[in-house]
Amino acid sequence: MPAEPPAAVTTRPRRPAEFREALAQTQRFTQSRIDRILGIVVGTGSAVIGVQALVGALSAPAGDRLWNTILLCAVLGSLLLMCVSLLTLRGVRVFSGVFAAVFPIATILWPLAAGSSTTLDEQPWLWFLVNVGTVAAVFCLPLAGQIVWAFLLPLLYGAMRLTLLEITPGTVLDVALDSIFAIILASVLIVVGWILRTLAASIDAGREGAVRSFAQAAAADAVEKERVAVAALMHDSVLAALIAAERAETDRERALAVSMAREALTRLANVDQEAGEGPDAPIPAAVVGAELEAAVHRLHPAAAVTADILPDARSVPGRVARALQLAAAQAVTNSVEHAGAANLRVSCRADAAGFDIAVRDDGPGFEAARVAEDRLGIRASIIARVAAVSGVATVDSDPSGTTVSISWRERS
């Protein structure tokens, strides 16, 4: 037996909701990964520095044990929470803010823990964490707040350090150098973080623009494919109607052929519209007149539109209302394109019997018999469209102007 041919692989077009989901995923794609990398690096580095600070605190000369224990637990405890949040990306802003707030408070209270004056060679354990406080500000404060923290923490540390040292030119110089070094390092860390985040934001913006362009192109391609499919279906329905009409012999077959032809003409007339036929729910005559006026003014704002809606006017079926409006719009389009919309006037009248529309202009007119057979603007878009809903459309044209009369009467 011959092998069966492989099944054709069909691709399903992506729905708009999927494009929106993809677009949402790209808006912070690079930024989220940069934040993840920074969290791992800063969390790990801060943990190592925290261990170094703990070793320094345990090996330093004991001052006031109570205050030293309180400050050690507060600073290293908040640091531990920040490291865990950075490594897990949970509550990063909150716990970074806690450490960024606890550290300057601990720096101010540090002289209470030191107890007595220290020597210049003895660096307190808080020194190891000065720039960790600045990095914490990077994750919880805007750029202006980060800059403030980059200067505040080293200067605050230097001021508290001088309170416990004998003030001499050499002491002041050494403490100033430590503070300046901390400020420079903090500035470098802030600049690196700002550059990485700005670069990630620009990459995400470019990716978002590309996804939007792709979504628009895919949507346009889907619309084109749908139009081709509808055109093919319309072509088949027209051929089927012609074949049925040619073979019809009985009254039943003729009625069926007329119904198929009417449906084919309706599809042919509406093939240039973006929307489908829509529901057939009745529409009040006043609403039909208002929509007609809006459609005419969109095509030609200077056109004069009058509506005479009598109190006894009945609602118009939705399918009929759309056919009448589209036929009138086509007549207005023809007047604008071929007659320059010379004194273009559109009037409509609704009563208990039906709905009438008249489109008039003072253009040069034309001879209907000389219109090419392949020009469907009048035949399909006006006459056939109105005939498909059991209406009547006539075109009267002479050198003094053209009048398109559209009339629909409700069946008794």
BAMAR-895076 format. One record per residue (C-alpha): chain; residue in one letter; x negated, y negated, z. Coordinates in nm, 3 decimals. Layout:
<atoms>
A  a  X  Y  Z $
...
</atoms>
This chain:
<atoms>
A  m  0.000  0.000  0.000 $
A  p  -0.127  -0.344  -0.075 $
A  a  -0.220  -0.549  0.221 $
A  e  0.034  -0.804  0.327 $
A  p  -0.071  -1.159  0.255 $
A  p  -0.157  -1.359  0.562 $
A  a  0.125  -1.568  0.696 $
A  a  0.107  -1.930  0.602 $
A  v  -0.013  -2.148  0.882 $
A  t  0.209  -2.449  0.931 $
A  t  0.112  -2.748  1.135 $
A  r  0.374  -2.925  1.338 $
A  p  0.357  -3.302  1.321 $
A  r  0.284  -3.458  1.653 $
A  r  0.577  -3.630  1.819 $
A  p  0.557  -3.995  1.931 $
A  a  0.561  -3.884  2.297 $
A  e  0.246  -3.679  2.235 $
A  f  0.074  -3.981  2.081 $
A  r  0.172  -4.190  2.384 $
A  e  0.031  -3.922  2.615 $
A  a  -0.292  -3.906  2.415 $
A  l  -0.314  -4.284  2.420 $
A  a  -0.269  -4.292  2.797 $
A  q  -0.549  -4.037  2.838 $
A  t  -0.790  -4.250  2.633 $
A  q  -0.728  -4.577  2.814 $
A  r  -0.969  -4.487  3.102 $
A  f  -1.143  -4.182  2.956 $
A  t  -1.499  -4.317  2.975 $
A  q  -1.435  -4.530  3.283 $
A  s  -1.311  -4.232  3.482 $
A  r  -1.623  -4.035  3.390 $
A  i  -1.854  -4.323  3.477 $
A  d  -1.676  -4.355  3.812 $
A  r  -1.721  -3.982  3.863 $
A  i  -2.095  -3.997  3.787 $
A  l  -2.145  -4.303  4.009 $
A  g  -1.951  -4.134  4.287 $
A  i  -2.171  -3.825  4.279 $
A  v  -2.496  -4.022  4.260 $
A  v  -2.404  -4.280  4.524 $
A  g  -2.239  -4.024  4.752 $
A  t  -2.538  -3.793  4.745 $
A  g  -2.791  -4.076  4.782 $
A  s  -2.597  -4.235  5.067 $
A  a  -2.580  -3.902  5.248 $
A  v  -2.959  -3.863  5.220 $
A  i  -3.016  -4.217  5.344 $
A  g  -2.769  -4.157  5.627 $
A  v  -2.970  -3.856  5.742 $
A  q  -3.285  -4.070  5.729 $
A  a  -3.110  -4.339  5.938 $
A  l  -2.999  -4.076  6.191 $
A  v  -3.354  -3.944  6.227 $
A  g  -3.478  -4.301  6.270 $
A  a  -3.216  -4.373  6.536 $
A  l  -3.302  -4.059  6.734 $
A  s  -3.677  -4.125  6.720 $
A  a  -3.654  -4.496  6.802 $
A  p  -3.711  -4.627  7.156 $
A  a  -3.389  -4.608  7.356 $
A  g  -3.218  -4.938  7.429 $
A  d  -2.867  -4.956  7.564 $
A  r  -2.755  -4.596  7.519 $
A  l  -2.383  -4.672  7.529 $
A  w  -2.390  -4.942  7.261 $
A  n  -2.641  -4.749  7.057 $
A  t  -2.413  -4.442  7.059 $
A  i  -2.104  -4.648  6.974 $
A  l  -2.273  -4.820  6.680 $
A  l  -2.434  -4.498  6.560 $
A  c  -2.102  -4.312  6.562 $
A  a  -1.913  -4.599  6.397 $
A  v  -2.167  -4.658  6.118 $
A  l  -2.262  -4.299  6.042 $
A  g  -1.902  -4.179  6.082 $
A  s  -1.771  -4.433  5.830 $
A  l  -2.068  -4.351  5.605 $
A  l  -1.980  -3.980  5.618 $
A  l  -1.619  -4.055  5.522 $
A  m  -1.738  -4.271  5.233 $
A  c  -1.974  -4.001  5.104 $
A  v  -1.699  -3.739  5.114 $
A  s  -1.456  -3.971  4.933 $
A  l  -1.715  -4.049  4.664 $
A  l  -1.791  -3.681  4.604 $
A  t  -1.421  -3.586  4.590 $
A  l  -1.290  -3.908  4.429 $
A  r  -1.020  -3.931  4.698 $
A  g  -0.963  -4.261  4.876 $
A  v  -1.285  -4.413  4.742 $
A  r  -1.167  -4.774  4.769 $
A  v  -1.030  -4.728  5.122 $
A  f  -1.329  -4.552  5.281 $
A  s  -1.584  -4.765  5.095 $
A  g  -1.402  -5.069  5.227 $
A  v  -1.416  -4.926  5.579 $
A  f  -1.794  -4.883  5.565 $
A  a  -1.843  -5.222  5.396 $
A  a  -1.652  -5.381  5.686 $
A  v  -1.804  -5.173  5.969 $
A  f  -2.168  -5.228  5.871 $
A  p  -2.183  -5.610  5.907 $
A  i  -1.996  -5.583  6.238 $
A  a  -2.249  -5.326  6.358 $
A  t  -2.532  -5.553  6.243 $
A  i  -2.394  -5.841  6.452 $
A  l  -2.360  -5.614  6.758 $
A  w  -2.696  -5.448  6.708 $
A  p  -2.888  -5.677  6.954 $
A  l  -2.663  -5.536  7.229 $
A  a  -2.779  -5.184  7.144 $
A  a  -3.147  -5.282  7.115 $
A  g  -3.143  -5.401  7.474 $
A  s  -3.477  -5.584  7.469 $
A  s  -3.714  -5.740  7.225 $
A  t  -3.870  -5.511  6.969 $
A  t  -4.195  -5.527  6.784 $
A  l  -4.233  -5.624  6.421 $
A  d  -4.356  -5.276  6.328 $
A  e  -4.041  -5.109  6.460 $
A  q  -3.777  -5.110  6.186 $
A  p  -3.429  -5.044  6.331 $
A  w  -3.226  -4.761  6.179 $
A  l  -2.976  -5.013  6.034 $
A  w  -3.244  -5.125  5.790 $
A  f  -3.206  -4.804  5.592 $
A  l  -2.836  -4.876  5.531 $
A  v  -2.843  -5.243  5.427 $
A  n  -2.816  -5.171  5.056 $
A  v  -2.574  -4.884  5.117 $
A  g  -2.336  -5.148  5.248 $
A  t  -2.376  -5.342  4.923 $
A  v  -2.312  -5.029  4.716 $
A  a  -1.997  -4.968  4.922 $
A  a  -1.881  -5.317  4.824 $
A  v  -1.923  -5.221  4.457 $
A  f  -1.650  -4.959  4.497 $
A  c  -1.401  -5.170  4.690 $
A  l  -1.452  -5.540  4.605 $
A  p  -1.437  -5.748  4.286 $
A  l  -1.758  -5.880  4.134 $
A  a  -1.750  -6.204  4.335 $
A  g  -1.713  -6.009  4.662 $
A  q  -1.999  -5.779  4.562 $
A  i  -2.229  -6.077  4.509 $
A  v  -2.131  -6.221  4.847 $
A  w  -2.204  -5.890  5.018 $
A  a  -2.541  -5.861  4.837 $
A  f  -2.654  -6.184  5.007 $
A  l  -2.458  -6.157  5.331 $
A  l  -2.585  -5.823  5.460 $
A  p  -2.962  -5.885  5.413 $
A  l  -2.937  -6.238  5.556 $
A  l  -2.728  -6.114  5.849 $
A  y  -2.979  -5.838  5.913 $
A  g  -3.267  -6.087  5.902 $
A  a  -3.093  -6.324  6.144 $
A  m  -3.020  -6.045  6.395 $
A  r  -3.378  -5.917  6.358 $
A  l  -3.523  -6.256  6.444 $
A  t  -3.315  -6.274  6.764 $
A  l  -3.517  -5.985  6.904 $
A  l  -3.861  -6.092  6.785 $
A  e  -4.097  -6.360  6.898 $
A  i  -4.061  -6.645  6.651 $
A  t  -4.395  -6.700  6.475 $
A  p  -4.475  -6.795  6.112 $
A  g  -4.592  -6.443  6.043 $
A  t  -4.276  -6.289  6.191 $
A  v  -4.047  -6.520  5.997 $
A  l  -4.240  -6.445  5.676 $
A  d  -4.219  -6.068  5.722 $
A  v  -3.845  -6.074  5.801 $
A  a  -3.782  -6.309  5.507 $
A  l  -3.967  -6.074  5.273 $
A  d  -3.758  -5.782  5.396 $
A  s  -3.436  -5.979  5.340 $
A  i  -3.543  -6.098  4.994 $
A  f  -3.638  -5.743  4.895 $
A  a  -3.296  -5.619  5.010 $
A  i  -3.123  -5.899  4.813 $
A  i  -3.317  -5.815  4.495 $
A  l  -3.242  -5.444  4.525 $
A  a  -2.874  -5.515  4.594 $
A  s  -2.857  -5.743  4.289 $
A  v  -3.008  -5.472  4.070 $
A  l  -2.754  -5.217  4.194 $
A  i  -2.465  -5.455  4.129 $
A  v  -2.590  -5.537  3.778 $
A  v  -2.632  -5.168  3.692 $
A  g  -2.281  -5.089  3.813 $
A  w  -2.133  -5.387  3.626 $
A  i  -2.310  -5.293  3.301 $
A  l  -2.197  -4.931  3.317 $
A  r  -1.836  -5.024  3.391 $
A  t  -1.826  -5.295  3.124 $
A  l  -1.973  -5.059  2.865 $
A  a  -1.722  -4.788  2.961 $
A  a  -1.433  -5.035  2.933 $
A  s  -1.546  -5.146  2.585 $
A  i  -1.578  -4.784  2.471 $
A  d  -1.230  -4.705  2.601 $
A  a  -1.091  -5.013  2.426 $
A  g  -1.246  -4.901  2.097 $
A  r  -1.117  -4.547  2.144 $
A  e  -0.769  -4.678  2.226 $
A  g  -0.769  -4.887  1.909 $
A  a  -0.876  -4.585  1.705 $
A  v  -0.602  -4.370  1.857 $
A  r  -0.344  -4.640  1.789 $
A  s  -0.458  -4.666  1.427 $
A  f  -0.445  -4.290  1.390 $
A  a  -0.098  -4.279  1.546 $
A  q  0.026  -4.547  1.308 $
A  a  -0.127  -4.367  1.010 $
A  a  0.024  -4.036  1.123 $
A  a  0.363  -4.202  1.170 $
A  a  0.344  -4.355  0.823 $
A  d  0.246  -4.019  0.679 $
A  a  0.536  -3.850  0.857 $
A  v  0.777  -4.112  0.722 $
A  e  0.644  -4.059  0.370 $
A  k  0.678  -3.682  0.398 $
A  e  1.031  -3.723  0.529 $
A  r  1.115  -3.956  0.242 $
A  v  0.982  -3.704  -0.009 $
A  a  1.182  -3.426  0.157 $
A  v  1.500  -3.635  0.155 $
A  a  1.440  -3.731  -0.207 $
A  a  1.399  -3.366  -0.302 $
A  l  1.715  -3.275  -0.115 $
A  m  1.901  -3.562  -0.282 $
A  h  1.772  -3.449  -0.621 $
A  d  1.896  -3.095  -0.557 $
A  s  2.235  -3.219  -0.439 $
A  v  2.275  -3.434  -0.752 $
A  l  2.187  -3.140  -0.979 $
A  a  2.424  -2.914  -0.787 $
A  a  2.703  -3.169  -0.824 $
A  l  2.641  -3.199  -1.199 $
A  i  2.636  -2.822  -1.244 $
A  a  2.955  -2.784  -1.039 $
A  a  3.127  -3.054  -1.244 $
A  e  3.019  -2.893  -1.572 $
A  r  3.149  -2.550  -1.468 $
A  a  3.466  -2.664  -1.294 $
A  e  3.779  -2.510  -1.451 $
A  t  4.043  -2.504  -1.178 $
A  d  4.181  -2.791  -0.972 $
A  r  4.009  -2.651  -0.666 $
A  e  3.673  -2.642  -0.839 $
A  r  3.723  -2.992  -0.975 $
A  a  3.807  -3.124  -0.626 $
A  l  3.495  -2.958  -0.489 $
A  a  3.286  -3.107  -0.769 $
A  v  3.427  -3.454  -0.693 $
A  s  3.342  -3.411  -0.325 $
A  m  2.988  -3.299  -0.406 $
A  a  2.944  -3.588  -0.648 $
A  r  3.066  -3.837  -0.388 $
A  e  2.822  -3.706  -0.130 $
A  a  2.537  -3.710  -0.385 $
A  l  2.617  -4.069  -0.483 $
A  t  2.619  -4.173  -0.119 $
A  r  2.276  -4.017  -0.061 $
A  l  2.146  -4.169  -0.382 $
A  a  2.270  -4.512  -0.279 $
A  n  2.119  -4.481  0.070 $
A  v  1.783  -4.331  -0.030 $
A  d  1.610  -4.670  0.012 $
A  q  1.738  -4.718  0.366 $
A  e  1.531  -4.624  0.668 $
A  a  1.831  -4.515  0.874 $
A  g  2.066  -4.232  0.797 $
A  e  2.437  -4.255  0.745 $
A  g  2.494  -4.258  1.118 $
A  p  2.821  -4.198  1.304 $
A  d  3.163  -4.262  1.152 $
A  a  3.315  -4.424  1.462 $
A  p  3.548  -4.715  1.377 $
A  i  3.390  -5.061  1.393 $
A  p  3.602  -5.374  1.458 $
A  a  3.642  -5.592  1.150 $
A  a  3.498  -5.891  1.335 $
A  v  3.181  -5.695  1.412 $
A  v  3.152  -5.589  1.047 $
A  g  3.181  -5.952  0.942 $
A  a  2.920  -6.065  1.196 $
A  e  2.676  -5.793  1.089 $
A  l  2.733  -5.885  0.724 $
A  e  2.656  -6.250  0.798 $
A  a  2.337  -6.155  0.984 $
A  a  2.225  -5.928  0.698 $
A  v  2.288  -6.200  0.437 $
A  h  2.096  -6.460  0.636 $
A  r  1.802  -6.223  0.674 $
A  l  1.788  -6.194  0.296 $
A  h  1.855  -6.562  0.221 $
A  p  1.892  -6.801  0.519 $
A  a  2.041  -7.078  0.301 $
A  a  2.333  -6.869  0.180 $
A  a  2.680  -6.992  0.277 $
A  v  2.877  -6.720  0.456 $
A  t  3.246  -6.745  0.544 $
A  a  3.457  -6.484  0.722 $
A  d  3.836  -6.469  0.742 $
A  i  3.932  -6.201  0.993 $
A  l  4.309  -6.190  1.038 $
A  p  4.459  -6.090  1.375 $
A  d  4.611  -5.774  1.229 $
A  a  4.281  -5.658  1.078 $
A  r  4.208  -5.296  1.159 $
A  s  3.878  -5.135  1.246 $
A  v  3.670  -5.001  0.960 $
A  p  3.517  -4.652  0.967 $
A  g  3.145  -4.668  1.036 $
A  r  3.047  -4.497  0.712 $
A  v  3.265  -4.736  0.513 $
A  a  3.135  -5.043  0.698 $
A  r  2.773  -4.949  0.627 $
A  a  2.846  -4.881  0.260 $
A  l  3.019  -5.220  0.219 $
A  q  2.740  -5.406  0.399 $
A  l  2.466  -5.233  0.199 $
A  a  2.645  -5.298  -0.129 $
A  a  2.688  -5.666  -0.041 $
A  a  2.322  -5.685  0.064 $
A  q  2.221  -5.540  -0.273 $
A  a  2.432  -5.800  -0.450 $
A  v  2.262  -6.077  -0.250 $
A  t  1.921  -5.928  -0.330 $
A  n  2.005  -5.925  -0.701 $
A  s  2.116  -6.287  -0.683 $
A  v  1.795  -6.392  -0.507 $
A  e  1.570  -6.201  -0.747 $
A  h  1.746  -6.269  -1.077 $
A  a  1.948  -6.588  -1.026 $
A  g  1.730  -6.776  -0.780 $
A  a  2.020  -6.764  -0.529 $
A  a  2.171  -7.066  -0.703 $
A  n  2.453  -7.190  -0.476 $
A  l  2.479  -6.843  -0.327 $
A  r  2.807  -6.791  -0.141 $
A  v  2.931  -6.484  0.044 $
A  s  3.285  -6.451  0.176 $
A  c  3.466  -6.167  0.347 $
A  r  3.829  -6.115  0.440 $
A  a  3.984  -5.848  0.661 $
A  d  4.353  -5.777  0.709 $
A  a  4.579  -5.485  0.785 $
A  a  4.531  -5.346  0.434 $
A  g  4.152  -5.336  0.418 $
A  f  3.831  -5.530  0.380 $
A  d  3.716  -5.751  0.089 $
A  i  3.377  -5.905  0.018 $
A  a  3.280  -6.147  -0.258 $
A  v  2.925  -6.250  -0.350 $
A  r  2.905  -6.549  -0.587 $
A  d  2.625  -6.755  -0.736 $
A  d  2.587  -7.017  -1.011 $
A  g  2.298  -6.847  -1.188 $
A  p  2.263  -6.789  -1.561 $
A  g  2.448  -6.458  -1.545 $
A  f  2.381  -6.145  -1.748 $
A  e  2.542  -5.898  -1.984 $
A  a  2.622  -5.574  -1.807 $
A  a  2.607  -5.379  -2.132 $
A  r  2.245  -5.480  -2.184 $
A  v  2.125  -5.357  -1.845 $
A  a  1.887  -5.063  -1.888 $
A  e  2.019  -4.721  -1.794 $
A  d  1.737  -4.666  -1.546 $
A  r  1.820  -4.981  -1.349 $
A  l  2.028  -4.850  -1.059 $
A  g  2.061  -5.173  -0.859 $
A  i  2.420  -5.232  -0.974 $
A  r  2.533  -4.885  -1.074 $
A  a  2.403  -4.689  -0.773 $
A  s  2.349  -4.942  -0.497 $
A  i  2.675  -5.132  -0.550 $
A  i  2.935  -4.957  -0.764 $
A  a  2.846  -4.597  -0.675 $
A  r  2.793  -4.678  -0.310 $
A  v  3.137  -4.838  -0.278 $
A  a  3.302  -4.567  -0.487 $
A  a  3.158  -4.303  -0.256 $
A  v  3.375  -4.440  0.028 $
A  s  3.686  -4.476  -0.192 $
A  g  3.633  -4.845  -0.254 $
A  v  3.616  -5.054  -0.568 $
A  a  3.334  -5.283  -0.679 $
A  t  3.344  -5.504  -0.989 $
A  v  3.083  -5.734  -1.139 $
A  d  3.191  -6.039  -1.341 $
A  s  2.911  -6.237  -1.498 $
A  d  2.890  -6.514  -1.755 $
A  p  2.657  -6.809  -1.820 $
A  s  2.826  -7.006  -1.540 $
A  g  2.751  -6.751  -1.270 $
A  t  2.808  -6.404  -1.132 $
A  t  3.071  -6.271  -0.894 $
A  v  3.048  -5.932  -0.725 $
A  s  3.380  -5.826  -0.573 $
A  i  3.386  -5.541  -0.322 $
A  s  3.717  -5.410  -0.196 $
A  w  3.816  -5.127  0.032 $
A  r  4.171  -5.034  0.115 $
A  e  4.270  -4.807  0.401 $
A  r  4.450  -4.496  0.288 $
A  s  4.808  -4.465  0.407 $
</atoms>
